[in-house]
Amino acid sequence: MLSARDLAKIYGEHVVFDGLCVDVAPGQRLGLVGENGVGKSTLLRLLAGVEDADAGTVVRPADTAFLHQEPPYPGSTTLGAVVEDALAEVRAIERELAERSAALDARPEEEAALSAYGAALDQAETREVWDADRRAAHVLAGLGLADRDPERTLDTLSGGERARLSLAALLVRRPKALVLDEPTNHLDDAAVAFLQDHLRATTGVLVLASHDRVFLDEVCTQILDLDPSREGRTFYGGAYSYYLREKRVERLRWEQQYRDEQDELVHLRQSVHDTARKVGQFRPMKDGNRMDYGGMGNAVQKQIARRVRNARQRLDTLERDQVAHPPRPLSFAAGLTGIPPEGAAVRVRDVEVPGRLVVPELDLPGSGRLLVTGPNGSGKSTLLHVLARTLRPVHGTVRWRRGVEVALLEQDVGFKRPEATPSGLFAAMTRTMDDPPDLAGLGLVARADLDRPVGALSVGQRRRVALALLVARAPQVLLLDEPTNHIALTLAEELEEALRSAPGSVVVATHDRWLRRGWDGPWLRLEQGRVVEPAA
């Protein structure tokens, strides 16, 4: 069991979380979701023991492993040595079994030798030591490392290869508890599919965070949402699809409860204010009966006082226990593109960027959708730069309809002045517009971040600022390179909905399997810079 109680973590004046409790039993696979900066990576490090909490306790299996993006070995370490280190426990069990076997051969009549051999044999069978080398080879092949020379040192591998080797070492080791932060980074579709199958078969504890929504849906048996809700952080007993459905329902219930309580507060405050002023006790006497009038007045007065007291008690209780206002989620409050031109917005003919891209023909309609897919290095980003007029092809032609504005969101967003703020950049960009949009109203930049230096923002926050600057221009053609990278899952859902309703042309290059799974428009697949599946 991996169990945390009343965890608290504070960085400076920022309280990441306080009083957080988590329980994960063997066989359960918990996925963490939430807005960027909500504390997913921090919680993973605390659960794995990589970092200490400021308060609270964590009880974890002795054999708990955390995925490091870089192997925790010197650069001179060979790939084979990393795998052998992952098999160290298995090798130790093999050695002990051999020693116990030799002792039994020497003293077959000794009860203690037989008992020790039996215990070693049971342990070897439990850990499946005779299948260890095959399992290791299977993992290396599944993560695309089978053809790497075992004598290659870590400093000769690429960053992606080293990250995959770190993951492979954990899977080969088979710890009792596995804590993974973005395990699908640097994996192609085949490797992700292998990892999904492998993790679904695990019998130990698994806790992970990932931006790959298909991966969360395929692997996780429960979801912990670290974003605020009516009752704090919420567990959902199902995969990502179940979480999405229940999250929407919960949000509607929260909003309705908040409206109902605010209406009741207004009513109670008015009731407390007005009830005592009712004049029932001052109605005229009938037949001059002062005694009856006085008795009735006292009864009315007591009734009014009781109603005032009850209303005040209910008001005090509700003011103390009322649900918080549901935080306004970041969501796209404006269209992604402007009014499209008639006919084709861009025409591509016989374009070639030597060594990077060859596209014989491509027409992008004024209101078209195009999804560009392919492995890393296949030419996706190159194609977007050609369409964005930021890269001139050596051969061929690219023609844009007159007056068409094209905007590109690149994978790596940079700002020349890191001290600039989102509001300052937005004001400078829109100063010539007759009716510029409101930056906060676009739903991409939180109000708390409007006047922070862009250099102090996270990668995801900077990408949202860049997208807001593009959207404000209302381009007729919007080119998005891996748009769901580094943004929260809920915002990724909003982006996909906006893509479906954008009036102009949108070209999306992505590895995002969830986005691809829900795409209902044409595709263009590239491999080694060439079109292998034309748009249809």
N, C-alpha and C positions, 0 to 999 in steps of 0.2 A: 504494500500500500504506500502511495505517495500522498502525504497529508500535510496541509499547511493550516495554521490557525492564527487569526488576528494579525496577518502580515501588514507591516507598514514600511514604506520607503519614501524618503524625502531627499531631494537634491536641492541644496540651497534653501530657497523659500518655496520651492515647488513640491507639493505633496502629490506623489504619483498615485498612491492608494493608501488606505488606512483601514484596518479591520477586515482584510480580505481572507476568506477561508476557501480552501480547495481540497477535494478528496478525489483521488483517482485509483481505482482498484486494478489488479492484474486483469488483463483482457480488455480494459476500457481504453479508448483512444480519444483524448480530449483535444479539441481545437480551440485556440484563442482567437477571437476576432474583436475589432474595435477600431476607432479612429486612430490615425497616426499620432504617436505621442501619448497614447492612453496608458501604456505600460506593459505591452505584450512581451517585448524582449526583456524588460526588467524582471517581470514575473518568472519568465523561463530561467533566467540566471539565478534567481533566488531559489527556485525549486530544485535546480541542479546543484546548488551549493557553490556556484562560481562566484557569487556575490552574496554578502550578508545583508539581512534585513535590519532595519532600524528598530523594529519591534516585532514580536510574534515568533512562532516556532515552525520549523519544517522537519518532518520525519520522513525519511526516504530510504529505500533499499540501499544496502551498502554498495551494491553494484549499480550505480546510477551514472549514466554517461550523457554528456552534453556535446552537441555538434558544433565544432569550431569551423569557421569558414576557411581557415588555414590549418594544415596538420601541425600539431604541437611538437614538432621535431626539428632539429637543425637541417639546414638546406642540403647538407652533405649526406643525409639519410637516404637510403635507396628505397624504391617502391616496395621491393620484396621485403625489406626490413620492417616497413610499416605493417605489412600484412602479417608477418611473423609475430610482431608485437601484439597484434589483435588476437592471434592464436595462442598467446603465452599461457593462458589458463588451461587450454586444451592440451598443450604440450606438457604442462606440469602434471596433468591427470594421467597422460600417457606414460610419463616417466614413473609416477608412483605405482601405476598398475604393473609396469614391468618389474619394478623392485619387489612388489608384493608377490608377484608370480614367481620370481626367483627365490624368494624366501620360502614360499610354499613348496617349491620343488626340493629345496634343501631340507625342510622339516615338514613333510607331508602329514605326519601324525600329530603335529602341534595344533591345538584348537585355536590359539591366538593367531597363528599365521593364516589359518583358513578363514577366520573371521575378518582379518585385515584385508585379505585378498577379496573377500565377498563385498566388503564396503567399497573398496577401490573399483571393483567391477561395476557395482551399482552406479557409482558416480560417473564412470566412463560411459555407461549406457544412457544415463540421464542427459549428459552433455553431448551425446552422439559424436564421440571423439573420432570414430573411424570414418565419419562422413565429413569431417571438418575441411579437408583439403578440397574436396569436391564443392562444398558450399562456398568456400572462398573464391574458387574459380568461377562459380556461378554468379556471385555478387559482382566480381570485377567485370565479367562479360555484360551483365545487366546494366552496369553504369558506364559502359563504353570504355573500359580500361583493359580489356583482355589482350589487346595487341601491343601494350606498352611493355618495354623491356624491364624485367624486374630489377636490373642493375642500374636503371636510370635514377639519378638523384633528384630530390625534390626541387632543387633550384634550376633544373632544366625543364620542369613541367610548367605549363601555362597556369594562370590563376584558376581557370575553370577545372583543369585536370587535378590540381591540388585540392580544390573544394570537393570534387567527386571522390578523391582518394580518402579524404577525411570521413565522408559519409560511408564509403565502402568499409573502412576499418571498423566503424561502429556496428554495421550490420553483420560483419564477420564475427565480431566479438560477442554479439547477442547478450547485452546486459539485461538485468532485471527491470530497469527503468530507463527509458530513452527520452531525452528532451531535445527537440529539434526546432531551430529557428530558421525559417525559410529554406527547408531542405531541397526544394525543387530548383533553386537557383543553379544555373549552369547545366541543367539537364534538358536533353531533347525529349520529344514526345515518347520515344521508345523507352528511355531511361525512367521517365516519370511513371509510365505504365508499369514497369518492373518494380519501382519503389512502392507504388500503390499495392501491388499484389503481395510484396514482401511484408509490408507493415500490416496489412489485413490479416496475415497469418501469424502475427506475433501474439504471444500469450502473456507478455509482460505489460508493464505500465508504459503508456505513450502519451506525451504532451507535446503539442506542436503549434506553431504559428506559420501561416502561409498566405500569400496573396493569390495563390492558385485555387480558384473556387471549385473547379472540378476535382482537384486533389482533396480539398476539404470534404467535398460531397462523397467521394469514393472511400475515404479512409476513416473519417471520424465517426464515432458512435455517440458523441455528445459535443456540444459547443458551449463555451463560456464567453458571453458577451461582456466586455469590459466597459462599454459605453454606458452612460447613466440610463436608468429606467425608473419606473414608479417605486420600486422597492430595492434599488441599488443594482449591483451587477447580477446578471441572470444566467442560470444554467438552462440549456435546452437539450432535452433528451433525444437527440436525433442528429442526422447529418445536416449539411449546409442547406439543402433544399428545405428541410423541415424548419430550420432556424429562420430562413427568409420568410416563410409563410407565417410562422408564429410571431416574428418580430413585427410584421406589418399589422397583424391583429392586435398585438400588445400596444403598439403605438396608437392605434385608433381608440382603444380602451382608455389609455392614459389621457389622451386629448379630451375624450368625452368626460372622464371623471373630473379633470381639471375644470372644464366648462361648467359642469353641474355644481361643483363645489364653489366656484366663484359666484354663480347665480345664487346659491344658497347663502353665501356670505353677505351678498348685497341685501337679500331679503331679511336675514336675521338682524343685520345692523339697522335696517329701516324699522323692523319690528320692535327692537329694543328702544329705538328713539321715539316711535310713535305710540306704542301701546299705552304707556302711562298717561298719555295726553287725551285718551279717549274720554268722552264726556258722558258715558252712560249713567254714572252715579249722580249726574247733575240734572237729570230729566225732572220735570215738574212733579210735585206731589199730587196724588189723586185723593180727593175727598178730605183734604187736610189732615191725613193720617200721618202725623210726624213720626210716630213710633215705627210703623211699618216702613216708612221711607228711610229712617235711619238704619234699620236692620238690613234693608235691601242695599243701601249704600255701602255698608260695611262688607257685605258679601261680595258686591261688585268690586270693591277696592281690593279684597283679598284675591279674587279671581284674576284681576289685572296684575297684581303683584306676583302671583304665581306664574302667569304667562311671561311676564318680564324676566323673572328669575330663570325659568326654563329656557327662554330664548338666549339669555346671557350665558348660561352654562353651555348650551349647544354652540354658541358663537365662540366661546373661549376654547372649547374642545376642537372645533374645526379650524380655528386660526392656528392652534398648536400643531395639529396633525394633518393639515391639508397637504396634498401632493404638490411637489414642485412644478413649476411651469415646464412643460416639455421643451428641452432645448431645441432651438430651430436647427434642424440638420442642414449641412451644406448640400445644396441641390441646385441644379441648373434652372435659374429663373428667367433665362432668355434663350432665344434660338442660337444655335451654333453658327449658322451661316445667314447671309443676306438673300435677297430675292435672286433666283437663278436666271441666267441668260437663256435665251431660246437656242435650241440646237446644242451642238457639242461645245463644251467649255474649253477642252484641251484635246488636241489631236497629236498623236505620236506616230512617226513613221520611220522605220529602219534605224532606230537609235542604237548607238553603241558607245559605251564607255569602256575602253580596252581593259580586259582583265576583271571587270566588275559587273557589266550589264549589257545584255543584248535584248532589245524589244522590237520585233518586226512591226507590230501594229497595235495601237491602243487608242480608243476613243472614249473620252469621259463626258457623258451627257451633263447638261446644265443642272439637272436635279438627280444625278446618278449616285449610286453607292458602289464602292469597290473595296473588297477585303484582299489585302496582299499578304500571303503567307510564305513560309519557307524557313529552312534552318538558318542558324547564324552564318553570316558571310555569303548569303545567297543573292544579295543585291537589293533587298527591300528598302533600306535607307537610301541607297543610291538612286533608286527609282523615284522616291519622294523628293529628293533634292533636284532631280531633273525636272519633275513636274512643278517644283517651286521656283524654278529659274535661278537657283543658287549654284547649279552645276551645269556647265555647257557640255553636251555630248560631243565627242570627236567626229562622229558620223551621224547622219540622219537629221530629222527635223522635229521640232516640237512647236506647235502653233497654238497660241491662246486666243480666244475670242477677244476682240477689242473691248477694253474697259473692265475686263474680268480681274478681280483682285484675288490673289492666292496667298494663303497663310499656312505656315508650317510649324507644328509643334515638334521639336526635336527630342530625342531621347535624353540628351544631356543638356539641361537648361543652365545657361550662365548669364550673369548680368555684369556689365562692364564696371558698374559702380556698386560694390557690395553694401555701401552705406545708404544707398537709395532705399526709399520705402515703397511698398506697393501703391499707396495713395499718391505719392509723388510721381512715380512712373506713369500711373494711370492719368493723372492730371496733365502731364506733359504730352502724352500720346493723344489725348482727346481735346486739347485746347482749341483746335481748329474746327471741331464739330459743332454744328448748330444745336443739337440736342443730345449731348453725350449721356450714356447710361450711367447709373450709379454703380460704383464698383462693388460695394457690399451687397447691393440688390441682385448682382449676378449670381450670388450663391456659391461662389468658388473660393472666396477669401473670407475667413472669419474676421469679425470686427476687431477682435483683440490683436490681429496680425496686420491691420491696415497701416499702422505707423511704425512697425518694427523694421529694422534694416533687413533687406532681402538676404544679406550674408548670414544673418542669424536664424533664418528659417530652415526647416528641414528640406530634404530633397523633394518630398511630396508637396510641401507647401509652396516651394519655388515653382514647381511644375503647374500648380493651380494658378499662381500669379501669372505665369507666362500664358496659360490658356485663356485667362480672363482678358489679358491685353489683346490676344488674337480675336476673341469673340466680340469684343467691343467694336472692332473694325467692321464687323458683319461682312466677312469675305464671302465671295461667291463660291470659292473652292477652298475647303479646309483639309489639310493633310496632317494626319496624326500618326506619329511614330511611337508605337507601344504606349498608347494613351493611358492604359490602366496600371502601368508600372508606378509604384511608390504612392498610390492613392488608396484611401480606405475602401473596403469592399462595398459599403453602402453607397459611396460616391461613384464607384465604378458602375453599380447598377443604374444610377441616375444618368451617367454618361451614355450608357447603352440606349436608354430610352430617348435621350436627346438626339443620338445619332439616327434613330429611326424616324424622328419627326423633323429633322433639319431640312429646310426647303432647298438649299443649294447642293453642290457636289461635295461628297465626303469620301476621302480615301484613307483607309486605316491599315497600317502595317502592324501585325501583332503576332505574338506567340500565345496570347491568352486563350486557353481552350474553352473557357466558359463563354467568352464573347464569340468565338468561332462557332461554338455549338448552337448559339441562338441566332446566328447571322442568316438572313433570308434573301440576301442579294447576291450579285455575282462575285466570284473569287478569281484571283490571279495567283498561281503558285509559281515561285521561282526556286530554282536549284542551280547553284554555281553560276549565277548571273543570267540564266536563261529561263524563258517561260516554258514550263512543262505542262501547265494546265491553264489555258487561256480563259479570260473572263467570259462567262456565258450568261 
